[in-house]
Amino acid sequence: MSSPIEILNEKIDTDKEILSVMPKNTKKNAELYVKKVTEIKEGYQKYLEEVITEIKRRAHKINSIKESPEIKQVEKELKKRKHSVEKFSNGLRRFIIGLSKKIIIANNMALIADTIFNSAISNNYTGIVLILGTLAYTFQIYFDFSGYCDSCVLVHAPVRRSYP
């Protein structure tokens, strides 16, 4: 499979051959075309060089991160971890609790808050109804984040690592 640069080089060579047999009146337009294709090729080559340089820089950074003592410690802990049905069931239970907080409580609180705030102007609600909407919104935010955190504990639980 040819690289984009090789394809462009073949295109330029073909265009130069076409130029040699063209009549004079179209030759100027064709020369401009070849010039533009050449400029694009040079710009593309420069872009590819920049991309390759950036990839090398990031690869070096990744390699230095892999060699850090923190990563080595996590690797050791992952190798030492033990699996059990009890740990799995505890993690799954926590995940289901988090998902339930999100789906059952937070989503229903969002319905209440949205209904109140979207129709507050047209219905001239009293202060108590608006306070109820504010509380529903507060509970929605709380249970959204609480549910997400409970779900994330499932991902963190197998490592059993405490982070500061």
Secondary structure, DSSP 4 states (H G I P E B T S, - for coil): ---HHHHHHHHHHHHHHHHHTS-HHHHHHHHHHHHHHHHHHHHHHHHHHHHHHHHHHHHHHHHHHHTSHHHHHHHHHHHH----HHHHHHHHHHHHHHHHIIIIIIHHHHHHHHHHHHSHHHHT--HHHHHHHHHHHHHHHHHHHHHHHHHHHHHHTTT-----
